[in-house]
Amino acid sequence: MKKTAFITGASSGIGRATAVALAKADFQLVVTGRRRERLEALAAELAPTPVHILTFDVRDRTAVDAAVAGLPAEFGHVDVLINNAGNAHGLSPIQEGDVADWDAMMDGNVKGLLYVSRAALPRMGEGGFIVNIGSIAGHEAYANGNVYCASKAAVNMLTRTMRIDLLPKGIRVAEVAPGMVETEFSEVRFKGDEEKAANVYKGVQPLRAEDVADLIQFMVTRPPHVQIAEVIIFPAAQAAAATVRRQQ
Ligand SMILES: NC(=O)c1ccc[n+]([C@@H]2O[C@H](COP(=O)([O-])OP(=O)(O)OC[C@H]3O[C@@H](n4cnc5c(N)ncnc54)[C@H](OP(=O)(O)O)[C@@H]3O)[C@@H](O)[C@H]2O)c1
């Protein structure tokens, strides 16, 4: 029987690429996001891999609980949980920050990860693996990163504490903290301003979502006694959160 990987934020970017990579690694998938049509297109692309789609906002605890409770029996045991859903919203000094953006980041990146983990954990057991997608922003401060950095620092600490709490259950827990990856991330951060989003990657070859997915696939397919706990992954042109080599 295939193992089940449950991936949040699979409608785009890193989550989507991870779904493709884990399907190739012979997992069956539970894929989640708010944009159902994207998830349906992904499921069609991955056929004949069994894919179950759940549509919910990770910030809505009732919706998370209901969706996970409604998993059909054949997807009922979760072997791998990829807590990937999240985004940055805005890039402003703290004194000019938009409170709605702060709520979106803390509620999505931190509380959403908690809600999904709490709902999924009773379905996980010995040999399970949770990968939380953090960010270099959770390891280093950068100008105007304030609340996004704080939300990802919380992901780093939650990962470390979850690893301790879940040790008796034999569930491994890891953080993958990427630097610059070209996805819809910057479009979301700059609220659809394509020029601002494109400037983030100007003169740089960023990571592709597939590069991060390769790493995740490697981590979750190690033998059961191996736990890669924390990995920072940068493009070659990046040395620190705000230290990037731009050419041209
Ligand atoms: N790209 C980077 O440079 C970078 C660097 C470091 C870390 N990261 C992290 O990597 C993760 C994935 O981001 P990405 O770069 O792949 O960006 P992306 O292309 O914008 O994908 C974000 C995914 O998260 C889902 N999502 C966001 N908010 C959600 C919510 N409230 N409820 C449910 N799903 C939600 C989106 O699905 P729907 O919109 O369909 O709901 C989408 O599938 C995030 O945690 C991000 O912080 C990204």
The ligand as a Tripos MOL2 file, in Angstrom:
@<TRIPOS>MOLECULE
LIG
   48    52     1     0     0
SMALL
NO_CHARGES

@<TRIPOS>ATOM
      1 N1          9.1180   31.7810   -2.2820 N.am      1 LIG1
      2 C1         10.0250   32.0790   -1.3760 C.2       1 LIG1
      3 O1         10.9690   32.8350   -1.6470 O.2       1 LIG1
      4 C2          9.9370   31.4740    0.0060 C.ar      1 LIG1
      5 C3         11.0680   31.5580    0.8170 C.ar      1 LIG1
      6 C4         11.0190   31.0220    2.0890 C.ar      1 LIG1
      7 C5          9.8740   30.4130    2.5380 C.ar      1 LIG1
      8 N2          8.7760   30.3480    1.7370 N.ar      1 LIG1
      9 C6          7.5650   29.6910    2.2830 C.3       1 LIG1
     10 O2          7.2010   28.6300    1.4240 O.3       1 LIG1
     11 C7          5.8120   28.3400    1.6100 C.3       1 LIG1
     12 C8          5.1570   28.2160    0.2400 C.3       1 LIG1
     13 O3          5.2420   29.4630   -0.4350 O.3       1 LIG1
     14 P1          5.4920   29.5930   -2.0020 P.3       1 LIG1
     15 O4          6.7660   30.3200   -2.1760 O.co2     1 LIG1
     16 O5          5.3080   28.2960   -2.6770 O.co2     1 LIG1
     17 O6          4.3260   30.6520   -2.3720 O.3       1 LIG1
     18 P2          2.9900   30.5190   -3.2470 P.3       1 LIG1
     19 O7          3.3330   30.0950   -4.6380 O.co2     1 LIG1
     20 O8          2.2830   31.8280   -3.0580 O.co2     1 LIG1
     21 O9          2.1690   29.3370   -2.5370 O.3       1 LIG1
     22 C9          1.5440   29.5270   -1.2770 C.3       1 LIG1
     23 C10         0.6030   28.3530   -1.0410 C.3       1 LIG1
     24 O10         0.0420   28.4620    0.2760 O.3       1 LIG1
     25 C11        -1.3620   28.4010    0.2010 C.3       1 LIG1
     26 N3         -1.9390   29.2810    1.2180 N.ar      1 LIG1
     27 C12        -1.5360   30.5330    1.5400 C.ar      1 LIG1
     28 N4         -2.3230   31.0440    2.4970 N.ar      1 LIG1
     29 C13        -3.2560   30.0880    2.7660 C.ar      1 LIG1
     30 C14        -4.3730   30.0250    3.6380 C.ar      1 LIG1
     31 N5         -4.6800   31.0540    4.4540 N.pl3     1 LIG1
     32 N6         -5.1220   28.8990    3.6760 N.ar      1 LIG1
     33 C15        -4.8200   27.8660    2.8630 C.ar      1 LIG1
     34 N7         -3.7730   27.8500    2.0140 N.ar      1 LIG1
     35 C16        -3.0090   28.9650    1.9720 C.ar      1 LIG1
     36 C17        -1.7160   28.8800   -1.2120 C.3       1 LIG1
     37 O11        -2.9300   28.2640   -1.6290 O.3       1 LIG1
     38 P3         -4.2960   29.0240   -1.9420 P.3       1 LIG1
     39 O12        -3.9560   30.4280   -2.3220 O.co2     1 LIG1
     40 O13        -4.9150   28.2170   -3.0360 O.co2     1 LIG1
     41 O14        -5.0300   28.9150   -0.6640 O.co2     1 LIG1
     42 C18        -0.5500   28.3300   -2.0140 C.3       1 LIG1
     43 O15        -0.8050   27.0020   -2.4140 O.3       1 LIG1
     44 C19         5.2490   29.4660    2.4790 C.3       1 LIG1
     45 O16         5.1300   29.0130    3.8040 O.3       1 LIG1
     46 C20         6.3150   30.5460    2.3710 C.3       1 LIG1
     47 O17         6.3240   31.3970    3.4900 O.3       1 LIG1
     48 C21         8.7800   30.8640    0.4690 C.ar      1 LIG1
@<TRIPOS>BOND
     1     1     2 1
     2     2     3 2
     3     2     4 1
     4     4     5 ar
     5     4    48 ar
     6     5     6 ar
     7     6     7 ar
     8     7     8 ar
     9     8     9 1
    10     8    48 ar
    11     9    10 1
    12     9    46 1
    13    10    11 1
    14    11    12 1
    15    11    44 1
    16    12    13 1
    17    13    14 1
    18    14    15 2
    19    14    16 1
    20    14    17 1
    21    17    18 1
    22    18    19 2
    23    18    20 1
    24    18    21 1
    25    21    22 1
    26    22    23 1
    27    23    24 1
    28    23    42 1
    29    24    25 1
    30    25    26 1
    31    25    36 1
    32    26    27 ar
    33    26    35 ar
    34    27    28 ar
    35    28    29 ar
    36    29    30 ar
    37    29    35 ar
    38    30    31 1
    39    30    32 ar
    40    32    33 ar
    41    33    34 ar
    42    34    35 ar
    43    36    37 1
    44    36    42 1
    45    37    38 1
    46    38    39 2
    47    38    40 1
    48    38    41 1
    49    42    43 1
    50    44    45 1
    51    44    46 1
    52    46    47 1
@<TRIPOS>SUBSTRUCTURE
     1 LIG1         1 GROUP 0 **** ****
